[in-house]
Amino acid sequence: MVHLWVRTESRANERRVGITPAGVRELIAQGFHVTVEESPHRILPIADYAAAGAEIAPEGAWPGAPAEAVIFGLKELPEDGTPLSHRHIMFGHAYKGQPAGLALLRRFREGGGTLYDLEYLTDSDGRRLAAFGYWAGFAGAAVTLKAWATQRQGGICAPVAGWPSQEAMQDELRAELDATGAPRPHAIVIGALGRVGGGASDLLAAMGVRVTKWDMAETASGGPFPEILAHELFINCILAGPRTPVFVPPEAVDPGRRLRVIGDVACDPSSDFNPVKVYDRATNWAEPVIRVADHPPLDVMAIDNLPSLLPRESALDYAGQLLPVLKGLDRIDEGAWGRARATFQDHLSAL
């Protein structure tokens, strides 16, 4: 019997969850044992999980879970350095040389546990089986537009908080854009054919923003790309790798550009592959942007948990994509799970 243990998210402002009560009910019907921890923040109520047949555990009880339990969360674990002995499903961000990722791998090595990284759950052709990308792009474009609207009025983007729905987000954003009295800006989205770029493009279009859509064909030359600096907004939706060109070089902060706000939805500033070279740290809900130039202003939005700004839409969408994959946990050494384990073992061996 597979024992899936759904842990509480420890990260501040994280209300998402990777499985719905309806999904729990389906897994239990398949023969799974499902435990769900209580959470004061989760967007879906614990009572609904109990009604679906889940065993309920106290918040943060997962370190004492049975050894055979598979611990399932979305974002990072508390960084307390303790060895990790269980099998964990989560976004580890551990395979691109990030300092926190290396520390996480060492914890797994010390405890003998295994990471099944959600980012590396793929089909046989390497395509991801579930992703938050659409809502990351949607929310990222919204915060980027908020930053532009505030900048137009002489300020810098104020703290943001989660919205109860995409309709509430759009109503608020439309009012802020109208209050500037300025025409809508012109934006360029790179990665426009992917899930992330699709979400960003949809939000921008809904707000009346003109969008230039680029993807692999437009960036195949390797740069430089002066066209990016000719737009007021740039939304980066490319998951960077060794072959990703530099989109925004360090000298882009100099005068002579129209570019005013960068929305780096991919947000990987600590990676050597980062294609946006004008900033070096992620932003957050309390400080949504970094101002990297003043004359004229240039702000960078690089929040790394953007889908959490729309927790209900993003959680329901993602859980629906992931459920068929979770149903295969009884064959955890095969298929997508086997590939994710092999990726973990490769990186563990390289430590």
N, C-alpha and C positions, 0 to 999 in steps of 0.2 A: 504494500500500500504506500502510495506517495503521500507524504505529509508536507503540505505547503503552508508555511508560516508567514503571514502578511504582517510585516513590522510597521510600527509607527515611523513616520518621517521625522527626523530630528532637526532638519534644516528649518530655520526661521522662514515663515511665509510660505512654506510648502504644504499645500492642501490637496494635492493630487494623490491618486491611488491607481495602481495598475490593474485592478480587477474590481468589477462591480458585484453587488450582491447576486444579481442574476448569473454572473459568471461563476461565482462560488457554488451556487445551486447546481450548475451543470457539472462542475468538477466533482462534487459530492456524489451526484448521480452516477458518475463514471467510476466511483470507488475511491476517490481521494479523501484524505483527512485534511481539513482546512482549519487553521487557527488564524484569527484576526485580532491584532492588538487594538485596545482602546486608543483613541486619539482625540484630543480636544480641538484639532484643526481640520481633520479630514473632511472633504467636501461632501462625502456620502455618510449618512449616519450609521453608527455601530449597530443600532437596533435592527436595521435592515439586513446586516450580515448575520446577526443572530437568528433572525427569522428565516434566513436562507439555509440555516443548519450549521453555520460555522461555530467552532468553539471560540470563546472570547477570552483573551489573555490581557493582563495589565499592560499599560504603555511601557515600552522598553524592556519587555521580559525576554526578548529573543536570545540573549546570551545563554540563558538557562534552558533553551529548547532542547528536545531530544536530539541526539547526535545525528540521527538520520533525517531530521527535518531540513527542508530547503527553505532558506530565509529569503523572502521576496520584498524588496523595496524599490524605490526609484532613485533617489539621490543618495549622496554620500553618507557613510556611517560617521558617528562621532569620532573625531581624530584623537583618540586617547591612547593609541599605540598598542592596545591589547592584541595578542595573537588571535587569529580568526580560524576556527576549527570547522565551522559549518560550510556547506555549499551555499553560496549567496548569488542571488539574481539581482542585479542593479546596474545603473550606469556608473561604471568605475572610473572612467577618464584616466586610465592607468597605463596606456600603451603608447603614448607619444612623448615620453620623457618628462612629463610634468612632475615637479618635486612631490606634490601630494600623492600622485599616482604611484610613484616609486615607493613611497612610504607604505601605501596600501598593499602593494605586491609583497613587500617584506613582511607585513602582518600575516598575509596568507601563507607565506613560506614558513614562518615561525609556528603557525598554528596547524598547518597541514590542510587547510581548507581550500576551496575552489571558488573562483569567480566565473560566473556565466554572465558576461557583460551584455546588457540589452542592446548596445550599439552594434554588437557583432553577432547577433542572431540573424543569420542570412539563409537564403535558399542556396541551391547548388550553383547558381550563377553569381553569387555574391551580393544579391539584392537584399536589403534589409526587409524583414518580415513585419516589423511594427516600428512606427516612429511618431514622435510628437511634432515633426517638422512643420506641418501646415500651420499649427497654432503658434509655434515659435515665430514663424515669419509674419503671421497676422499681428501678433502682439508687438513684435519688434518694430514693425513698420509704424504701428500706432504710437509707440513711445518716441520713435525718431521724429514723427510729425509733431508730437507735443513739444519736443525739444526745439524744433524749428519755430513753432508758434511763439514759444516763450522768448527765444532769441530775437525774433522780429520786434518784440516789445521791450527789448533791452535787458532781459533777464537770462537766467539759466534754469534749466528744467527742475521743477520742484519734485519732491518725493512722489512716488507712485504707489498705488495699492491695487489689490485685485479687484476686478469688476465682477458683478454677479452674472453678467451675460454679455455677449458680444454687442447686443443692441444698446446696452447701457454705455459700453465703451465708445461706440460710434457716435452716440448722441452727445456725449461729453466732448469728444474730440472735434466734432463738427462745430460745436459752439466756440471752442478755443480757436479754431482756424478762422472762423468768421470774425471773431473779435479783433484779429490783426488788421483787418481792412485791406489786406494784401491779396493779390492773385495767388492761387495755389502754386506751390513750387513744382519744379520739374525734377523727377527722380529717375535714377538708373538702378535696376535690380540685376545683380549678377548671380546666376544660378536660377534664372526665372523659370526654367522648365522642370525644376524639381519640386518636391513637396513644400520646402521652406519658401522658395521663391514664389510658388503659386499662392501661398498664404499672404506673403508680403504684397504681391501684385494685386490680389483681391481687395485687401484693405485700402491700399492707395487708390485704386479705381473707385471704390465706394466713397472715398472722400473727395473725388473730383481731381485727383492729382494725375498729371501726365506721366506715363511710365515708359521708359526705354528698357526693353527686355533683352538682356544678354545671357548667353550660356556658353557652352564649351567652344562652339564655332567662333564666337566673337573674341574669345581670349586665347585662341590657339597660337597666335603669333608670339606669345610670351611677354608682350608689352614693350615699351611703356604704353600707358593708356590715358592720354590727355583728355579723352572724352569723359572720363569719370569726373575730372576737375571742372568740366563745363556744365555739370548738373548741380543743382542746389542740394540734393539729397543723394546719397549712395547707400544702398542696402546690400550688404555682402551676405549671400546665402550659400556660399561654397564651403563644404567641409574640406579643409585644407589637407594636402598631402605633399610628398616630396616634389611632385611635378607642378604644384600650383604656383602660378606666377605672382609677382607682387602687383597688387592692384593700386595701392596707395603708398608711394615711397616716402621716406622721412622728409624730403624736401617739399612735400605737398602742403606743409604748413605755411609756406611762403606766400606773400601776396600774389595777386594776379589770378585767382581762382574764383569760380562761382560757388564751389562746394562749401556748404555751411554746416551740414550735419552728416555724420557717418553712422549708420546703424549696422554694427557688426553682429549680426544674428548668430553667425557661426561661433564667434567669441572664443578664441583660443590664443590669447595674447602670450601665454608662456611657452607656446610651441615654436620650434624653429621654423615651422612652415607657415606661420601667421602671415597672411598676405596684406595686412593693414599695419604698416610700420610706423604709425604716428602715436601709438599708445602702448602701454606695457602692463596694464592691469584691468581686470574686469570691473564693471560698475555694478550697482545694486539698486534695490528699490528706494533706499534712502538717498542715494547719490546716483541718479540714473545716467548722468553723463559726466565725462571729463572734458574740460575745455583745454585743448591742446594748442590753440593759437588765439590771438586777440584782434589782429588787424589784417583782414577782417576775422571775425570769430569763427572758430571751427570746433564743434563739439563731437564727441564720440560716445555713442550709446553701445554698451557691451554687457548687458545683463545676461547672466548664464542660466537663468531659470525662467525664461520668458513665458512658456506655456502656463506657468503657475498664475500669471495675471488673469487668465481665463480658466480657472481650475475645473469647472464643470464640463465645459465643451471639450477641453483637452483630455480630461480623464476618461470621459465616455468614449471619445474617439479612439484613444490609444488602447483602452481595455478591450474594445471590440476587435481591434487588429490583433492583439496579443493572445486572446483566449484560445484560438485554434493551436497556437504554439504551446501554450501551457498544457493543453490536453495531451501533448506528447511527452510530458515529464516522466511518464512511466517507462520511457525509452530514452533516458537522459544521456546515454552514451552514443546515441545515433542522431543522424540528421542535423538539424540546426543546433541542437544542444551539444552534440558531439563536436561540431565545428567550433562552437564557442569555447568549449573546454580545451580543444587543441590550441586555439589562439592564446588562451591563458597560459597553457603549459609552455608554449614557445617563449612568451615574454618572461615567465618565471625563470626559465632556464638561462635567459640572457642577463639576469640581474648580476 
